[in-house]
């Protein structure tokens, strides 16, 4: 069995199918893990989520910010934006089944010594801590409080982790680190204003540059298309290569670290 991790798909079904054909992905034999953001912004969100769901045990994923955004819309906690391409999905006859399937997915998962997350791991957390905190969100997301959480999920404050945080504020901060983080300080203060990986001010750096003390941990993430999949740090791999913006879709074979890119035919306007 081969194990692959795929970058942000964003509903670009044709590119997804093309790269799976290129790596000769075999359902029932191989395993595919997504770093999240499987839907929205691209042209085929409905068909894409249906495709992943029917892969059954050959597929797993972590939730990205766009996946959570979709769940928030379904629960009435958020209105669609003009950039969203979710209309067909929201009107699908099997919407309830798709929502239940997606909502049960974690924010962090592990496969073959790799930790998979959408945006990143806070500098002050080790992987065990990240898994524990993500579980707090996952339990709430699959409880009767899911709608309340999704309603309170949006916001940039607090912008730093504190062990004393409680309730929905605590869950919001955890979610922001795992699904939205790009730049931060060494103590984890988040910068939601900038996304340029070359900014590197005296305070804010790409999150992975603050994880020197965790250098033996292996992390695969997506979310940050402007990184263009370039080298981040030893054992930290960026897989979002801007498929939905006319870039590429990327798959990593975790058994041998081989990267496969496929040039997208779709560019978001």
N, C-alpha and C positions, 0 to 999 in steps of 0.2 A: 504494500500500500504506500502510495506517495501522498504527502501532505503539502497542500499549497495554501498560501494566504493571498488574498486579492485586495487591491486598493479600492478606493471609493468608486462605485459604479454609477450612482445617481440616475438610475433608470435608463442607462445606455445599453439596452438589451442586445442590440446587434454586435456591439463591440465586445460585450461579455461572451456571447456565443462564439465569436471569432477567436478570442484568445483561449477559450477552453478547448476549441478544436485544435488550435496551434500546439497546445501542450498535451493533446491527446488525453484529456481528462475523461476518466471512466467512472460513471456512476456505479456505486456498489462496491467499487474497488478503491478508488482514491478518495481523499478528503479535501474539502475546500472550506476555508475560513475567511470571512469577510471582516474588514476593519470597520465596517459600518458605513452609513450613508448609502444604503443600497437604492434609495428612492429619492425623488424630487430633483428639480432643475432640468433633468433630462427628459426625453420624449416618451419613454415607455415604463413609467413607474409601476403600473398595474401588472403588466406582463412580466416585469423583472421580479417583483416580489412573489408572484405565482411560480415563476421558474425556480427561484431559490427554495421555496416551500416544498415543491414536489421532489427536490433532491433528497429530502428526508434525512436519514442519518449520514449521508455523504456531505452534509453542509452544516456549518455552524457560523455564528457571527457575534459581534458585539454591537451595541447600539451606538449610533452616531447622533449628532445634534439634529440632523434632518429627519432621522427616524423618530426621534423624540418629538420634534416639531409636528410631524404627522399625527402622532398619538395625541398630542395636545389639542390639535384641531378636532379630531374624532370625539374627544371628551368634552368639547365645548370650552376648553380653556384658552384657546387662541383662534383668531380668525386667519384664513389663508392670506398670504401677501401676493402682490402682483407678480412676484418672481416664481411663485410656486407652480408646479405642473402636476397637481394631484387630483384634478377634477375627476378623471376616469376612475381612479382608485377610490376616491371618496364615494362614488356612486356605484361601485361594484356590488354585484349580488352576493358575493362571498366576503364582503367587507368584515363582518364580525369574525369569521374564521381567520382572516389575514391579520386583523388587529390582535386577536388572542395569541396567535403564533408569534408575532413580532414583540408583543409586550412581555413575553416570557423570556426574552433574550437578556443576557448579562451585559454589564458595562466593561468588564474585564474577563478574559478567559485565558487559559494556558494550554499549550500544545507542544509537546516535545521540547521542553525547557525554554520555550518562548512565551512571553506574556503578550497578549494581543489587546490593544486598546485603541479607541478612535483617535483621541487627541494627544494624550501623553499621561505620564505619571508625575505627580507633584514632587519637587526636589526633596521635600522633607519626609516623603513616604518611601519605605521599601515595598517590594512587591506584595509581601504578606499583608502589610497595612493597607495597600491599595485594594487588594482582594476583599479584605474585611469591610472596608468602607463602601466599596461598590455594592457589596451584598446588602448593606442597609438600604440603598436606593432600590435595589432589585426587589427586596421584600415589600417595600412600600408600593412600588409600581404594580405589584401583583396582589394588592390588598384592596379593601374597600376605600382606602384613602388615596387611590391612584389619581382620581380626578383632582383632588385637592393638591396633591403634589405637583401635577402637571400645570395647575393654575399658578402655583408659587415658584415654579422652576425658573422662570425668566427673571433676569436681573444680574447686575454686575457687582452687587454688594451683599455681604462682605467680599473683599477682593483677596483675602488671605485665609489660610486654614488656621483654626484654633480648636484645640481639643474640647474647649468648653462650649462650642456651638451646639445648639439643640434644635430639635424639631425640623420644620421645613427649611429654615435658614441653613442648617447643617447639611441637609440633603442637596440644597441648591449649590452650595460651595463644592461639595464632592462632585456633583454632576458637571459643574463648570470646569473643574480640573480635568476630568476624564473625557469630556466631549467637546470642549471649546478652547482649551488652553493652547497658546502658541508661545508668547513671550512672557517671561516672569523674572522676578529677582531671585537671588540665591535662597531667600527665606520664603519664597513662594508667593509673593505679591504679584497678582495677575495684571497684565496689560491687555485690555480688550480694545484699545484704540488702534494699535498698529499691528500689521501682519507681515511686514517686510523682514525676512529672516536675516537680512544684512544690516538691520538697524543697529543692534549691538551697542546700545547706549551704555553709560557707565553703570546703570542699574539693571536695565532689562536686557536679557539674552534669551535665545531659544531655550526652551525648558530643558532640553537634553544636555545642554552644556553645563547645567548645574548638577548633573548626576554622576560626577566623577567618583564619588565615594561608593556608588552602586555599579561600578564599571563591569562587574561580572554578570550582571543581569542582562538578559536578552529581551529586547522589546521591539515589537512591530506595530506601527501606527499609520494612520492616514491623515485626513482632515486638512493638511496644510499644503495646498496645491502649489503655492509659490515657492516651496522648497524644490519643486521639480524633481523629487526623488533623489536628490543629491546626497552625498555622504553626510551623515549626521554625527555619529560617534561610533566607536567600536561596539558592535553588538546591538546597535539601534538602527532600525531600517525604516525609511519613509516610503510608503507605497502609493500615496496620492500624487499622480503625475498629470492631473488636470484633464481627465477624460472628457468631462462635461463641457470644458472650455475649448475643446478642439485639440487637446493634448493627447496623452496616451493612457491606456489602461494597463496596469502592471500586476503581474503575479510573481510571487516568490515561492520557490520550492524550498521548504525549511530543512529538508534532508541534506541538501548540498549548497544552499544559499544562491542558487542560480535564479537570476531575474529574467523574466520574459515580458517585453513591452509590445503593445499593439496600438498603432496609430488610430485615434478616434476619427470617425467620419462625421461626428456631430460637434457642433459648437453652439453653446448657449448664446442667444441674442438678448 
